[in-house]
Amino acid sequence: MEIVPYTCCRCGYKVKHKRCMRDHLYSRKKKCPALKNIIELTEEIKQHILDNRIYKIPKLSKEEKQPTFIQNIQYNNTMNNYVNKLDTIDKLTKLMEYKDKEIMFLEDDMEDNFKVRVDKMKADSFKFGYNIDESRLFDIIDEISRIKRGDLKHMNIVYNEKLKELNLYKSGCWESLILERGLKEVVEILKEVFLDHYEKYLFKQIYVSEKNFLNKQKYKEDVERHYKFLCCFDLYPYVKDKDDMDILGENDGDFGKYDIEEKWMGIYTNIANNIKRYDINKMKKNITDILKNNTQHNLKDLNKTIIELLNIDDEFKQTIENPN
């Protein structure tokens, strides 16, 4: 005759040995998830499982089932409303602390994200070259602000619609900036970890590389497009105050010679003096819209994760409800 295993009526865990079930019921740091039944494992129920191997939950009458179903709908609606109203930064921080994880610093996250592309630019190993047109630029902004596969550790840019602020997680703390300053800060970090390398890559194609001789004019246009983007945020290009060796590398540029800087800073200044306010505002609006939409996308993932945990983990529920 087959022996009925000890079975947890809350999560469905089954085991042959009583000792293992006792450890499950009494030694866990956190309650097991309510995968089978939403039920509180009282002392009486635990002892019943250990004595009888299985606990059968009493069936509800038809009269009892209907109000319970309605109550569940009301509970879920209340829980959704409650979670939606919580401060985004606060609930994200509590969730990550509870999971014993850390939000990635924005600057480190960007550096990791672009490492492969930066290495390929340094090695000049793009088979068909590399350029950033407006469409690819917006893809890059989307890339650094939209979490993938629900991995909330990358949620380090949060747009606050009500206050028109950007919250950035940098160097271990959140920084709240008015929208204009926040946009510039995001672009500054992007420039430091990626776009400066891109600018140097373009100059290598123009002045050094023999692979793209017929495309040098195209790369010059790419530099000008890049400079127009920087002008929208009052940011200087990489070449400012750099000699040719800094720009092209010690094997291809002359130390103390500023021919490239002089020529291209002149071009940058001309672009800065002639750029239209309409183009600046349009660029900022497009980037703001991307950050706004991605914050909403990321927030849905955050709220979904929190609600799922609240339904199965009472300890986490206390963490969320605790104002401290």
C-alpha positions, -999 to +999 in steps of 0.1 A: +000+000+000+014+034-010+021+057+019+005+091+016+032+118+018+031+146+043+016+175+024+015+212+031-020+225+024-007+261+018+020+255-009+016+219-019+050+207-007+051+169-003+077+148+015+079+112+029+097+121+061+080+137+091+112+155+101+114+173+067+078+184+070+084+197+105+113+217+092+091+231+065+064+241+089+085+255+117+121+263+105+115+285+075+126+321+078+097+331+056+063+316+052+059+293+022+040+309-007+003+303-009+005+284-042-023+259-035-045+276-010-046+311+007-047+298+042-029+307+075-010+277+089-022+278+125-006+257+152-036+234+150-032+229+113+005+223+115+000+196+142-028+180+122-004+177+092+023+161+113-002+137+130-023+128+099+000+136+070-026+158+052-050+185+062-082+188+042-096+223+041-133+223+050-155+230+019-175+262+020-213+261+014-227+278-017-239+306+005-204+311+018-186+309-015-203+338-032-194+365-007-159+352-005-155+356-043-169+391-041-146+399-012-116+387-032-125+410-061-129+439-037-096+430-020-077+428-053-091+462-064-082+477-031-047+462-032-042+476-068-053+510-058-031+509-027+000+499-045-005+524-073-007+552-048+026+543-031+056+565-039+075+549-067+110+553-053+099+541-018+082+509-030+111+501-054+136+506-026+116+484-002+112+457-028+149+456-036+159+456+000+135+427+007+149+407-021+184+416-009+193+432-042+207+466-052+196+490-079+224+496-103+240+530-104+229+547-136+264+554-147+275+518-141+244+504-158+251+525-189+287+515-190+278+478-188+252+483-215+275+499-240+307+480-232+306+457-263+300+486-287+327+508-271+352+479-274+343+474-311+348+512-317+382+511-300+392+481-321+375+495-352+358+462-358+324+472-371+323+455-404+301+481-421+310+510-398+288+525-371+268+557-369+241+572-348+213+589-367+183+603-350+164+571-350+192+551-335+197+579-309+161+575-297+166+538-296+196+544-273+176+566-250+149+539-249+176+513-242+189+530-211+155+538-196+134+507-202+139+476-181+140+443-198+125+410-187+112+426-155+147+431-140+139+460-117+176+465-107+178+485-139+150+509-129+174+539-122+155+566-142+121+576-130+100+604-145+077+621-120+048+634-140+032+654-112+064+673-102+079+673-137+111+659-123+136+632-132+148+609-104+182+594-111+199+567-090+235+577-091+265+568-069+243+550-043+215+575-038+184+590-056+188+625-070+157+645-079+162+671-106+139+695-124+132+681-159+155+704-178+185+696-155+176+660-153+176+656-191+210+672-193+223+650-165+212+618-184+228+630-216+260+640-197+264+605-183+256+590-217+282+612-233+309+603-208+304+565-210+295+561-247+291+592-269+327+605-263+340+571-276+316+574-305+331+609-313+366+596-312+356+567-334+342+591-360+375+610-361+395+578-365+374+571-395+379+606-409+417+609-403+431+574-399+411+545-411+417+533-447+386+510-447+361+538-453+380+561-476+349+568-498+327+574-467+348+602-450+322+628-460+295+607-444+314+605-412+319+643-412+282+646-414+278+622-385+301+644-364+280+675-372+248+656-364+263+645-331+273+681-323+238+694-330+225+669-304+251+681-279+241+717-286+206+710-275+219+704-240+247+730-240+273+703-238+308+707-253+322+679-276+350+656-266+375+674-288+374+706-266+409+713-253+422+679-266+453+676-287+455+653-318+470+625-298+441+625-272+417+623-301+434+598-324+456+579-300+493+580-295+501+560-326+481+583-350+480+618-334+507+643-325+512+654-289+507+692-284+491+697-318+456+710-318+446+710-355+416+688-351+403+706-320+407+740-337+388+729-368+360+711-352+354+734-323+349+761-350+323+738-366+307+732-332+305+769-324+289+776-358+262+749-351+256+762-316+251+798-329+227+787-356+206+759-341+169+768-339+150+769-306+123+748-323+149+720-329+161+721-293+126+719-279+117+691-303+147+670-293+140+675-256+104+667-260+111+635-278+135+623-252+111+633-224+084+613-240+106+582-242+115+586-205+079+592-195+066+562-215+093+539-201+087+550-166+050+539-170+062+506-185+086+500-157+061+510-131+036+484-143+063+457-139+071+471-104+035+472-093+028+437-107+057+422-088+047+439-055+011+428-058+021+392-065+043+393-034+017+409-012-007+380-020+017+353-009+041+368+016+028+384+049+063+395+059+067+415+027+032+430+033+044+443+067+075+458+050+054+477+024+028+489+050+055+500+074+060+538+068+095+536+082 
